[in-house]
Structure formats: structure tokens, C-alpha cells
């Protein structure tokens, strides 16, 4: 392992979806441990990254890129980043994006003494048997001590919980229910979704004895209307929380029930027990990340055709039975086993 010298400023490029960004937070503690707590770390990411890191003391500032595909000459955001680095060059650039045309020109143009990741270092071979977090860590094996990397995990910082507790009248103990996902409003088959009628039945059954807090994005009102009516033990926060509040609400829950989507990864990063309904995706590589500090309960039928999410034959799937075959009783039984 070769430790780089005089690393006082670092810039990271990771502009994927929420889950991808959560995975990448696993290196922040490692970088601080390796190069010192005073090391400045900046981040280049999607718009959600700005609020994701709002309360994170490890990240100095976030540069937002709204249009990833725009080349530099069409992207004012990318040109501003390049201009900034000419005045304030970094000691280390880390490019965690593998989409060459989108980010390689930007990574090359940014002023930094050392550069790792695409296209500067050899790509690390990923397989479905290894989680994306481990795949990310492999990039740093030659610049961060092995034991430091080994003990670094995804971690998030939400807003002050007392404010959320008061604002949303949250009970002392509750389960978070996340019935939607990032593909809810798309016209094609939502392969990762659990049927709405099963969510409705689960909410009704659980809310007889438990306090439930429902979460979801703005613009999903019609979907949540299909789950109503709710009884008095259900607090519907769909579309009402910002991302720091959402992190805070999830971090104080006794558990969360969700499909394989952003809140599942948030829960694993704040060490909240996560019951994750998974069908087409591979929990070993892209599911909620298991650590010595959290609990991840995968609920799956493990059909012969699964996982298929990134494989060609998913295009021939006209009925996502891998999710539909998961029953309400399956979920309730798993929850009882974890209580």
C-alpha cells in the first residue's frame, strides 16, 4: 500500500442515483482516517447529493450537475467546476463514475495532483457475488490502509430529530413503510414494485397493533391515494419530508419495510433494521449493505429466473412474479422473526 503524501484536499465524482451515492459514502471515513480529519473533501453529484450531505461534517461543499450527459462545452456547471479547480487545485481526484463520455472529460480537465478511478487507473472487475460497496473500496486499496477500508461503511447524517418529531407529531416507537420506489410513475413494468393491494393489506394488518409512518416522494399522491383509507395509527409523510428529514425519520424508526430503492440504502447506512422485498435485483451486489452494526432482512421468493434486473432476459418479462409471489404473510412472518 502506497500512501499518498500531502493530501489536504480531495474531490469525489459520484453523480448516480440516491443508492449509488449512499454506497460511495463508505469511503469518507476512510479518507479522513487515512489523511487526517482536517482534509477537505468536496463532492460532485446529482441534485439530491446537495441535501444528502447538508448535515454531513465530512463534506466541505457539493458541486451539482443536473445534466450528466451534456459535454463540457454545453454544461455551465461543468465549466464552473473546472474554473474553480484552476484557482483551487486539489491534491486528489477520485472518479467513481464508469460512464466514460459523461465524466471522463471532466475528470481529465479538473486540476488535481493525483487522480484515481476512470480513466486513470485500471477498472476493478465487479461480479454479482460482491457488493457495490466492496467494489468501490477496491479502488482505494493502494492509497488507503486495508484495515481502515475494512472498517469504513456507508454513513449518513440527517437533520435534528427533535424538530422532525415535533413537526410530524411522531410517536416514540414506529415502523417506516416505503411502498413506492423510483419507478412508481413510469408506464413500463415496475419490476421492483410490490403490488399496491398487498401494501394496502400489510398497512391495514400492521397498523392494528403498530404505529406506522409512510414515506414517499412528491408527485406520488395518486399512488398513495390507492392505499387509503389509513387508520389513526398511520402517519402519512409521503411528499412531506425533505431528504435530511427523511434520513432523520428513518434513523429513529424501529425498522423499515421497503423494496430495493433509496430508503432501503438510507436505512442500512443509519443502522435501522431493514426488511427489503427483493425480486429482480441481486441483494448480494446492490441490496442494502450489511455491516457489523446493522440488520438487513431480505424477503425474496428466490425464483430460478431471479436476479435478472441487468440481464437481457428481463425484457421478455411481462409479469414480475418474483415480486407478486411475495405474500403479506411472508412479510409478516419475517418481521415477527426479527422482533
URRA-V659419 format. One record per residue. RES is the residue in one small letter. OMEGA is omega in whole degrees, 0 to 359 (999 if undefined). Layout:
res = (RES	RES)
omega = (OMEGA	OMEGA)
//
This chain:
res = (x	x	x	x	x	x	x	x	x	x	x	x	x	x	x	x	x	x	x	x	x	x	x	x	x	x	x	x	x	x	x	x	x	x	x	x	x	x	x	x	x	x	x	x	x	x	x	x	x	x	x	x	x	x	x	x	x	x	x	x	x	x	x	x	x	x	x	x	x	x	x	x	x	x	x	x	x	x	x	x	x	x	x	x	x	x	x	x	x	x	x	x	x	x	x	x	x	x	x	x	x	x	x	x	x	x	x	x	x	x	x	x	x	x	x	x	x	x	x	x	x	x	x	x	x	x	x	x	x	x	x	x	x	x	x	x	x	x	x	x	x	x	x	x	x	x	x	x	x	x	x	x	x	x	x	x	x	x	x	x	x	x	x	x	x	x	x	x	x	x	x	x	x	x	x	x	x	x	x	x	x	x	x	x	x	x	x	x	x	x	x	x	x	x	x	x	x	x	x	x	x	x	x	x	x	x	x	x	x	x	x	x	x	x	x	x	x	x	x	x	x	x	x	x	x	x	x	x	x	x	x	x	x	x	x	x	x	x	x	x	x	x	x	x	x	x	x	x	x	x	x	x	x	x	x	x	x	x	x	x	x	x	x	x	x	x	x	x	x	x	x	x	x	x	x	x	x	x	x	x	x	x	x	x	x	x	x	x	x	x	x	x	x	x	x	x	x	x	x	x	x	x	x	x	x	x	x	x	x	x	x	x	x	x	x	x	x	x	x	x	x	x	x	x	x	x	x	x	x	x	x	x	x	x	x	x	x	x	x)
omega = (179	177	178	182	171	176	181	180	185	173	183	174	172	189	180	178	184	180	179	180	178	177	187	178	180	182	185	178	180	179	178	180	183	189	174	182	181	179	181	179	174	186	172	185	177	182	181	182	182	179	178	183	186	183	182	183	183	184	184	179	181	173	184	172	182	184	186	187	182	173	185	185	177	185	177	181	180	180	178	178	180	179	180	183	174	178	183	182	181	174	183	172	178	179	180	177	180	180	188	184	184	190	180	178	178	180	179	184	180	181	179	182	180	179	175	186	180	351	191	179	182	179	179	181	178	177	181	179	182	181	180	178	178	177	178	181	181	179	189	184	183	180	178	182	185	183	178	179	183	184	177	185	174	181	181	178	179	177	180	186	182	178	179	180	180	183	186	179	183	177	181	182	182	174	176	176	180	187	183	172	189	181	187	186	179	185	181	180	176	190	184	187	169	185	182	181	177	174	181	179	180	179	180	182	184	186	174	184	187	169	181	174	180	178	178	183	171	181	180	185	182	178	181	175	181	180	183	9	176	176	189	180	182	173	183	179	181	179	185	183	167	186	177	176	179	177	181	180	180	184	181	178	175	176	175	174	191	167	183	183	189	181	176	180	174	182	181	181	178	174	172	179	182	172	188	178	186	177	186	182	183	182	180	184	184	178	175	188	179	178	176	187	183	176	178	181	180	178	186	175	177	180	182	182	180	353	183	195	181	182	184	187	175	180	179	181	180	182	187	183	178	175	183	182	174	184	175	179	176	182	181	180	179	179	180	180	183	181	999)
//
